[in-house]
């Protein structure tokens, strides 16, 4: 007799690029998430010099490509997302994306 264990994958992802050029298409960068997320701690975005240009502790917040009201450069940025799964497993996820104008 076969026993299958069905698990809901934890989906927390960031797009590979976004274009904050005010054309209403892909203008903000936001976390794409699915089932299995229990506690969201923070989302931080860093420029190439390691400076935080955006941070939030609200899962639904998004970044518009600005820091202190100033459009940021077309460049690669890194992110850090920290959360806890429904199985009480802490996760810190990092990656990068491109800001295009």
N, C-alpha and C positions, 0 to 999 in steps of 0.2 A: 504494500500500500504506500503510495507516494503522498508525502505531506508537503504542501507548498506554503511558503511564508510570503505573504504579500505585504510589502512595505511602501509607504508613500515617500517618494524621494523628496529631499529638502531642496527646493529650487530657490536659490538666491543668486541672482546674476546681474551683471551690468553690461549694457551694450558695448560693442567694441569702438563705437564712435558716435558723436552727436554734432549737430550743426546749429548753434545758437545764433542764427542770422535773422530771426524774427519773421520767417516765412510760414510759421505755424506747422512746419514739418520737422519733427525731431529736434525741437528747440530747447528741450530740457533733458538732463540726464537724471534718470531715476532708477531705483532698484526694482528689478522684476523679481517677484517672490511668489511662492506657492505654499502648499500645505506643509505642515511640519515645523513651522516657526513658532516657538513658544514665547521667547523674550527677545526683543530687539534692543541692543545696547547703543550702538552708534554706527554712523557712516561718515567717513572722512575722505576728503580728496586733497591730494598734495600735488604741487607743481614740481618741475624737475629739480628745484633747489631744496625740496623737502618741506616747503612752507605749506601750512594748511590753508587752502583757499575756500574750502566749504566743509562744514560739519553740522550734523544734526543727530538727534536721538529719536526722531520721528520717522518711522518707516515710509510714510507717504510723502515726505518732503522731496524736492528735486532741486538740482543745481541748474542755474540759467547761464553759466559760463562767466559770471561776474564775481569780482572780489572787491569789496568796498565800493560797489557801484561802477567799477571799471571793467570793461570787457577784457578777458584774459587772452593771452596769445594762442595762436594755433600751435599746438604742441601735444606731446604725449603727457598724460597725467596718470598718477597711480592712486589707488584707493585702498581703504581698509574698512571692512565691514565686520562688526562683532555682534554675535547673537547666540542664543541658546536654542537647541532643538527641543521638540516635544519629548524627547528621551532624556532631557536634562544634560545634553552634551554641549559644552561650550565650543564655539567655532569662531576663529578669526580668519577671514578670507581676504586675500590681497590680489590685485591684478592691475591692469592698465587699460586705458582707452585713449582715443585721439579726439581732440577738439578741432573741428574744421569750420571754417567760415566761408 
